[in-house]
Amino acid sequence: MFETIVALATAPIKSALAIVRLSGDDCFDVVNKICSKDILQIKGRTVIYASILDGEQKIDDVVMNLYRGPKSFTGEDSIEIICHGSPLIAKQIIELCLQNGARLATNGEFSSRAFMHNKIDLVQAEAINDVINATTKEAHKLNMLSLEGKTSALIAPIKTQLADILSLIEVNIDYPEYEDIEVANKEKVMMVCETLIQQISHLIDDGLKAQIINEGVKVAIVGKPNVGKSSLLNALLGEDRAIVTEIAGTTRDVVRGEANVGGIVLHLFDTAGIRDSLDKIESIGIEKSKKTIQEVDVVIVVLDGSKELDEEDHKILDYVEQFQPIIVYNKADIKKIDKALSISAINNHIEPLVDEIKRKIGIDEKAFSSPALNNTRQIGLLKKAKESLYKAYSDAENNLTIDLIATSIYDAYVAILEILGEANQIDLSKEIFARFCVGK
């Protein structure tokens, strides 16, 4: 029994239209009590025009999309009431639904019910939120692939191969008398594990790239005072976010901004110029700069290309060497710079740096159009499955018994099922009997 839930499915602001959504076993009964037309006899998916009534008082004329389960998003009976976009009207309709047996939906409850009724898997459920929160066209495209089920399809072959080898091991253990069943020996297990490890490794690599497309990368712009860090930030952002002056030490704190570079969101941090300073406030800013450098994904060191490098420049280069920074020479507008990577931030001539950032991130065009598991949970479970398969391979190599080897393979299987949200539905007997005629 799924109680009827109701919620506003559009933003709670004044607009042309608003949508009130209901789902649950009694949603037709609830709406029928406040509708000018009898909807209880409707058996299939239908669109009707009607009025919402509070007793004799008309609240609004509406269009209603009626869905009989399982042919709905949630898999249950569902109704979408499309009313005029007054927050007051939408609120009145929701209150009437509550008075007649519905309750307010909790966060994500409609999608949760779709998952519980096997209308979507967990990867698709996560993609719904990712599509809503996408900040670039590329991220939106990637998450739509997940929403359509194309990302989940990447897991299917791995899931099948793991189920096959586990079923084979189970049958070998439980029915050793059947001579026509393939033997699950250590060579077979090692071959399967090796194949699956390669497949999962590719998924992890693609997933890390997709995670960057989805979440962006953190980039710190560092250097000594007055080398043009703030000018570079402004050039990347396309706006004057940071104050630019000829006075060294103008930037006292970390200035943040976001820029879309070739479909990748750069979370930019313009740091205070790093140098030895007796100014207490500037010193605090410098310490924040050093902390920021340790927390970002990419470090850009800006050097003044119109001058020779000095001791402060070398100190900064030594400090950031461990972070494998991009080193760029600025102020090409003042003096011709004979260096591999030179720019003029003040004149917005930063294309060489942008190209180097793309190369450093390592995202190619294929990554923007290929489905991939793209969040920390999914990638973490892939890594867990891979580690379990390494363990199974090692156990087979060391001649452990087949039942002990199967334990690690089973752990990998559970991790893969957890990605899809199926871990609580494991029944190996079904897998066995689906693959073998054991009772012949």
C-alpha positions as CSV (number, residue, x, y, z in Angstrom):
1,M,0.0,0.0,0.0
2,F,1.6,3.3,-1.1
3,E,-0.1,6.3,0.4
4,T,-0.9,9.2,-1.8
5,I,1.7,12.0,-1.9
6,V,1.4,15.5,-3.3
7,A,3.9,18.3,-4.0
8,L,4.4,21.3,-6.2
9,A,6.5,20.1,-9.2
10,T,7.4,23.6,-10.5
11,A,9.2,26.5,-8.8
12,P,7.2,28.3,-6.1
13,I,7.1,31.6,-7.9
14,K,4.6,33.5,-10.0
15,S,4.6,32.1,-13.5
16,A,2.2,31.3,-16.4
17,L,1.5,27.8,-15.2
18,A,2.2,25.6,-12.2
19,I,2.1,21.8,-11.8
20,V,0.8,20.0,-8.7
21,R,1.8,16.3,-8.8
22,L,0.2,13.4,-6.9
23,S,1.1,9.7,-6.8
24,G,-0.2,6.8,-4.8
25,D,-2.9,4.1,-4.6
26,D,-5.7,6.6,-3.7
27,C,-4.7,9.6,-5.8
28,F,-7.7,9.3,-8.1
29,D,-10.0,9.2,-5.1
30,V,-8.3,12.2,-3.6
31,V,-8.6,14.3,-6.7
32,N,-12.1,13.1,-7.5
33,K,-13.3,14.8,-4.3
34,I,-12.2,18.2,-5.5
35,C,-12.7,17.8,-9.3
36,S,-15.8,19.0,-11.2
37,K,-15.6,15.8,-13.3
38,D,-15.8,12.1,-12.3
39,I,-12.3,10.6,-12.9
40,L,-12.7,7.3,-11.1
41,Q,-13.8,5.4,-14.3
42,I,-10.8,6.5,-16.3
43,K,-8.7,3.4,-16.9
44,G,-5.8,4.6,-19.1
45,R,-3.6,7.6,-19.7
46,T,-5.8,10.6,-20.4
47,V,-5.8,14.4,-20.5
48,I,-8.9,16.2,-19.3
49,Y,-10.0,19.8,-18.7
50,A,-11.9,20.4,-15.4
51,S,-12.3,22.7,-12.5
52,I,-10.8,22.3,-9.0
53,L,-13.5,23.0,-6.4
54,D,-13.5,23.7,-2.6
55,G,-17.1,22.8,-2.0
56,E,-19.1,25.1,-4.2
57,Q,-16.2,27.5,-4.7
58,K,-14.1,27.2,-7.9
59,I,-10.4,27.5,-7.2
60,D,-9.2,27.3,-10.8
61,D,-9.8,25.8,-14.2
62,V,-7.1,23.2,-14.8
63,V,-5.8,20.6,-17.2
64,M,-5.0,17.2,-15.7
65,N,-2.8,14.5,-16.9
66,L,-4.1,11.2,-15.6
67,Y,-1.9,8.1,-15.4
68,R,-2.9,4.6,-14.3
69,G,-0.1,2.5,-12.9
70,P,2.2,1.0,-13.9
71,K,2.3,3.3,-17.0
72,S,3.5,6.4,-15.1
73,F,6.8,7.8,-13.9
74,T,6.5,6.4,-10.4
75,G,4.8,3.1,-11.6
76,E,1.7,4.1,-9.5
77,D,-1.5,5.9,-10.3
78,S,-0.4,9.5,-10.8
79,I,-2.0,12.8,-11.6
80,E,-0.5,16.1,-12.7
81,I,-2.7,19.1,-12.2
82,I,-1.7,22.0,-14.4
83,C,-3.1,25.2,-13.0
84,H,-2.5,28.9,-13.4
85,G,0.9,29.9,-12.0
86,S,-0.2,31.8,-9.0
87,P,1.5,30.5,-5.9
88,L,-1.7,31.1,-4.0
89,I,-3.7,28.8,-6.4
90,A,-1.1,26.1,-6.2
91,K,-1.1,26.3,-2.5
92,Q,-4.9,26.0,-2.3
93,I,-4.9,22.9,-4.5
94,I,-2.3,21.2,-2.4
95,E,-4.1,22.1,0.8
96,L,-7.3,20.6,-0.6
97,C,-5.4,17.4,-1.5
98,L,-4.1,17.2,2.0
99,Q,-7.5,17.7,3.5
100,N,-8.8,14.8,1.4
101,G,-6.3,12.1,2.2
102,A,-2.9,13.0,0.6
103,R,0.3,13.9,2.5
104,L,3.2,16.2,1.4
105,A,5.9,14.4,-0.4
106,T,9.4,14.3,1.0
107,N,12.5,15.4,-0.9
108,G,13.0,13.1,-3.9
109,E,10.0,10.8,-3.0
110,F,8.5,10.7,-6.5
111,S,11.9,9.5,-7.9
112,S,12.3,7.1,-5.0
113,R,9.0,5.5,-5.8
114,A,10.0,5.2,-9.4
115,F,13.1,3.4,-8.2
116,M,11.1,1.1,-5.9
117,H,8.8,0.1,-8.7
118,N,11.7,-0.6,-11.0
119,K,10.9,2.2,-13.4
120,I,14.4,3.5,-13.1
121,D,17.6,2.2,-11.5
122,L,19.8,4.1,-9.0
123,V,22.1,5.5,-11.7
124,Q,19.1,7.0,-13.5
125,A,17.7,8.3,-10.2
126,E,20.9,10.2,-9.5
127,A,20.9,11.5,-13.1
128,I,17.6,13.3,-12.5
129,N,19.2,15.5,-9.9
130,D,22.4,15.9,-12.0
131,V,20.4,17.0,-15.0
132,I,18.6,19.7,-12.9
133,N,21.9,20.9,-11.4
134,A,24.0,20.8,-14.6
135,T,25.8,24.1,-15.3
136,T,27.1,23.5,-18.8
137,K,25.6,22.0,-22.0
138,E,28.2,19.3,-21.9
139,A,27.3,18.2,-18.3
140,H,23.6,18.3,-19.3
141,K,24.3,16.1,-22.3
142,L,26.3,13.6,-20.2
143,N,23.6,13.3,-17.5
144,M,20.9,12.9,-20.1
145,L,22.7,9.8,-21.3
146,S,22.5,8.4,-17.7
147,L,18.9,9.4,-17.4
148,E,18.1,7.4,-20.6
149,G,19.7,4.3,-19.2
150,K,22.8,4.3,-21.4
151,T,25.2,4.6,-18.5
152,S,23.5,1.7,-16.7
153,A,23.9,-0.4,-19.8
154,L,27.7,-0.2,-19.3
155,I,27.3,-2.2,-16.1
156,A,25.1,-4.9,-17.6
157,P,27.9,-7.0,-19.2
158,I,30.0,-7.0,-16.1
159,K,27.0,-7.9,-13.9
160,T,26.2,-10.8,-16.3
161,Q,29.8,-12.1,-16.3
162,L,30.0,-12.0,-12.5
163,A,26.7,-13.8,-12.2
164,D,27.8,-16.4,-14.7
165,I,31.1,-17.2,-12.9
166,L,29.4,-17.3,-9.5
167,S,26.6,-19.6,-10.8
168,L,29.2,-21.8,-12.3
169,I,31.1,-22.1,-9.0
170,E,27.9,-22.7,-7.1
171,V,26.9,-25.5,-9.5
172,N,30.4,-27.1,-9.3
173,I,30.2,-27.1,-5.5
174,D,26.6,-28.2,-5.1
175,Y,26.4,-30.7,-8.0
176,P,29.8,-32.2,-8.5
177,E,28.2,-35.4,-9.9
178,Y,27.2,-33.7,-13.2
179,E,30.0,-34.4,-15.6
180,D,28.6,-32.3,-18.4
181,I,28.9,-29.0,-16.5
182,E,31.8,-26.8,-17.2
183,V,34.5,-27.0,-14.5
184,A,35.1,-23.8,-12.5
185,N,38.9,-24.2,-12.0
186,K,41.4,-21.6,-11.0
187,E,42.4,-20.9,-14.7
188,K,38.8,-20.1,-15.6
189,V,38.5,-17.8,-12.6
190,M,41.7,-16.0,-13.3
191,M,40.8,-15.4,-16.9
192,V,37.4,-14.0,-16.0
193,C,38.8,-11.8,-13.3
194,E,41.5,-10.4,-15.6
195,T,38.9,-9.6,-18.3
196,L,36.6,-7.9,-15.8
197,I,39.5,-5.9,-14.2
198,Q,40.3,-4.4,-17.6
199,Q,36.7,-3.5,-18.3
200,I,36.2,-1.9,-14.9
201,S,39.5,0.0,-15.2
202,H,38.2,1.6,-18.4
203,L,34.9,2.5,-16.7
204,I,36.8,4.1,-13.8
205,D,39.0,6.2,-16.2
206,D,36.0,7.3,-18.2
207,G,34.1,8.0,-14.9
208,L,36.8,10.3,-13.6
209,K,36.7,12.3,-16.8
210,A,32.9,12.5,-16.6
211,Q,33.1,13.6,-13.0
212,I,35.3,16.5,-14.1
213,I,32.7,17.5,-16.7
214,N,30.0,17.3,-14.1
215,E,31.7,19.0,-11.2
216,G,34.5,21.0,-12.8
217,V,38.0,21.4,-11.5
218,K,39.5,23.7,-8.8
219,V,42.3,26.0,-10.2
220,A,44.5,28.2,-8.2
221,I,46.3,31.2,-9.7
222,V,49.5,31.8,-7.8
223,G,52.6,34.0,-8.1
224,K,54.3,36.9,-6.4
225,P,52.5,40.3,-6.2
226,N,51.9,42.4,-9.3
227,V,52.6,39.7,-11.9
228,G,49.0,39.9,-13.3
229,K,47.1,37.1,-11.4
230,S,44.0,39.2,-11.0
231,S,44.1,40.3,-14.6
232,L,44.3,36.7,-15.6
233,L,41.3,35.9,-13.4
234,N,39.3,38.7,-15.0
235,A,40.3,37.5,-18.5
236,L,39.2,33.9,-17.8
237,L,35.9,35.1,-16.3
238,G,35.3,37.7,-19.0
239,E,34.5,40.3,-16.3
240,D,36.3,42.6,-13.8
241,R,35.9,40.4,-10.7
242,A,39.2,41.2,-9.0
243,I,40.7,44.6,-8.4
244,V,43.7,45.3,-10.6
245,T,46.2,48.1,-9.7
246,E,49.9,48.6,-10.1
247,I,50.3,48.5,-6.3
248,A,51.9,45.2,-5.2
249,G,49.8,43.2,-2.7
250,T,46.4,44.6,-3.8
251,T,44.8,41.1,-3.4
252,R,44.7,40.4,0.3
253,D,42.3,37.4,0.2
254,V,41.4,34.5,-2.1
255,V,39.0,35.8,-4.8
256,R,36.8,33.2,-6.4
257,G,35.0,32.9,-9.7
258,E,33.8,30.3,-12.2
259,A,34.6,30.1,-16.0
260,N,33.5,27.7,-18.6
261,V,36.5,26.6,-20.7
262,G,35.6,24.2,-23.5
263,G,32.8,22.7,-21.6
264,I,34.7,22.4,-18.3
265,V,33.8,24.6,-15.3
266,L,36.9,26.0,-13.8
267,H,36.5,27.0,-10.1
268,L,39.1,29.7,-10.1
269,F,40.9,31.0,-7.0
270,D,42.9,34.2,-7.4
271,T,45.3,34.0,-4.5
272,A,47.1,36.7,-2.6
273,G,50.7,37.3,-3.9
274,I,53.1,35.0,-2.2
275,R,56.1,36.8,-0.7
276,D,57.7,37.6,2.7
277,S,55.6,40.3,4.2
278,L,55.5,42.1,7.6
279,D,52.0,43.3,6.9
280,K,49.8,41.2,9.3
281,I,46.7,41.2,7.0
282,E,48.7,40.4,3.9
283,S,50.5,37.6,5.8
284,I,47.1,36.0,6.6
285,G,46.2,36.2,2.9
286,I,49.5,34.5,1.9
287,E,48.8,31.7,4.4
288,K,45.4,31.2,2.8
289,S,47.0,31.1,-0.6
290,K,49.3,28.3,0.5
291,K,46.3,26.4,1.9
292,T,44.3,26.9,-1.3
293,I,47.2,25.5,-3.4
294,Q,47.1,22.2,-1.4
295,E,43.3,21.8,-2.0
296,V,43.0,22.5,-5.8
297,D,43.3,20.2,-8.8
298,V,45.4,22.5,-11.0
299,V,47.9,25.2,-10.0
300,I,48.8,28.0,-12.4
301,V,52.0,29.9,-11.6
302,V,52.0,33.3,-13.2
303,L,55.4,34.9,-13.7
304,D,56.3,38.4,-15.0
305,G,57.7,37.7,-18.4
306,S,58.9,41.3,-18.8
307,K,61.5,40.9,-16.1
308,E,64.1,38.4,-15.0
309,L,63.0,35.9,-12.4
310,D,64.1,36.8,-8.9
311,E,64.5,35.0,-5.6
312,E,60.8,35.3,-4.8
313,D,59.8,33.7,-8.1
314,H,62.2,30.8,-7.5
315,K,60.8,30.3,-4.0
316,I,57.3,30.0,-5.4
317,L,58.4,27.6,-8.1
318,D,60.1,25.4,-5.5
319,Y,57.0,25.5,-3.3
320,V,54.6,24.4,-6.0
321,E,56.9,21.9,-7.8
322,Q,55.2,19.0,-6.0
323,F,51.8,20.0,-7.5
324,Q,53.0,19.8,-11.1
325,P,51.9,23.3,-12.0
326,I,51.3,25.1,-15.3
327,I,53.9,27.8,-15.6
328,V,52.8,30.8,-17.6
329,Y,54.7,34.0,-18.5
330,N,52.5,37.1,-18.4
331,K,52.9,40.7,-19.8
332,A,53.7,39.8,-23.4
333,D,52.2,43.2,-24.2
334,I,55.1,44.9,-22.6
335,K,57.9,42.7,-23.9
336,K,58.3,39.9,-26.4
337,I,58.6,36.7,-24.3
338,D,60.6,33.9,-25.7
339,K,58.9,31.2,-23.7
340,A,56.7,28.2,-24.5
341,L,53.7,29.6,-22.7
342,S,53.3,33.3,-22.8
343,I,50.2,35.5,-22.5
344,S,48.9,39.0,-22.1
345,A,46.2,38.9,-19.5
346,I,45.5,42.6,-19.6
347,N,44.8,42.3,-23.3
348,N,42.8,39.0,-22.9
349,H,45.4,37.2,-25.0
350,I,45.2,33.9,-23.0
351,E,44.4,31.3,-25.6
352,P,47.7,29.4,-25.2
353,L,47.0,29.1,-21.5
354,V,43.4,27.9,-22.1
355,D,44.7,25.2,-24.4
356,E,47.3,24.1,-21.8
357,I,44.6,23.9,-19.1
358,K,42.5,21.6,-21.4
359,R,45.5,19.5,-22.0
360,K,46.3,19.3,-18.3
361,I,42.8,18.2,-17.5
362,G,42.9,15.6,-20.2
363,I,39.3,15.7,-21.4
364,D,38.8,14.9,-25.1
365,E,35.7,15.4,-27.3
366,K,34.8,11.7,-26.8
367,A,34.3,12.2,-23.1
368,F,31.6,14.8,-23.7
369,S,29.4,12.3,-25.7
370,S,30.1,9.0,-24.1
371,P,28.0,7.6,-21.2
372,A,30.0,7.2,-18.0
373,L,29.5,6.6,-14.3
374,N,30.2,10.1,-13.0
375,N,29.9,10.6,-9.3
376,T,31.9,9.6,-6.2
377,R,29.5,6.8,-5.1
378,Q,29.5,5.1,-8.5
379,I,33.3,5.4,-9.1
380,G,34.0,4.3,-5.5
381,L,31.9,1.1,-6.0
382,L,33.7,0.4,-9.3
383,K,37.0,0.6,-7.4
384,K,35.7,-1.7,-4.7
385,A,34.7,-4.2,-7.3
386,K,38.1,-4.0,-8.9
387,E,39.9,-4.6,-5.6
388,S,37.7,-7.6,-4.9
389,L,38.5,-9.1,-8.3
390,Y,42.2,-8.5,-7.7
391,K,41.8,-10.4,-4.5
392,A,40.0,-13.3,-6.2
393,Y,42.7,-13.4,-8.9
394,S,45.4,-13.6,-6.2
395,D,43.5,-16.2,-4.3
396,A,43.2,-18.4,-7.4
397,E,46.9,-17.9,-8.2
398,N,47.7,-19.1,-4.7
399,N,45.6,-22.2,-5.1
400,L,43.0,-21.3,-2.4
401,T,39.8,-23.4,-2.5
402,I,37.1,-22.4,-5.0
403,D,34.6,-21.5,-2.3
404,L,37.1,-19.0,-0.7
405,I,37.8,-17.5,-4.1
406,A,34.1,-17.1,-4.7
407,T,33.8,-14.9,-1.6
408,S,35.8,-12.1,-3.3
409,I,34.0,-12.5,-6.6
410,Y,30.7,-12.2,-4.7
411,D,31.9,-9.0,-3.1
412,A,32.6,-7.6,-6.5
413,Y,29.1,-8.7,-7.7
414,V,27.5,-6.9,-4.7
415,A,29.5,-3.7,-5.4
416,I,28.3,-3.7,-9.1
417,L,24.7,-4.3,-8.0
418,E,25.0,-1.5,-5.4
419,I,25.7,0.9,-8.3
420,L,22.3,0.1,-9.8
421,G,20.6,-0.1,-6.4
422,E,20.0,-3.9,-6.8
423,A,22.2,-5.2,-3.9
424,N,19.1,-6.1,-1.8
425,Q,17.6,-8.2,-4.6
426,I,20.4,-10.8,-4.9
427,D,19.1,-14.4,-5.3
428,L,21.9,-16.6,-6.7
429,S,19.5,-19.5,-7.0
430,K,17.7,-17.6,-9.7
431,E,20.9,-17.0,-11.5
432,I,21.9,-20.6,-11.3
433,F,18.6,-22.0,-12.6
434,A,18.4,-19.4,-15.3
435,R,21.7,-20.7,-16.8
436,F,21.7,-24.5,-16.1
437,C,19.4,-27.4,-16.4
438,V,20.4,-28.8,-13.1
439,G,17.4,-31.0,-12.5
440,K,17.5,-32.9,-15.8
